[in-house]
């Protein structure tokens, strides 16, 4: 209630923030980033990332180089 969103959405936001940081600051494989951020697998991560950010993790990584 404090953040104005439910616990599930809050957790999703934290995972996405963590994943974005890893994409921008490391060269780890996407599957490893997905695992570190708490996603079941790379495809799960990629789907949620594209929905939240509007671009694929690979496109964001390439843009940050």
Secondary structure, 3 states (H helix, E strand, C coil): CCCCCCHHHHHHHHHHHHHHHHHHHCCCCHHHHHHHCCCCCHHHHHHHHHHHHCCCHHHHHHHCC
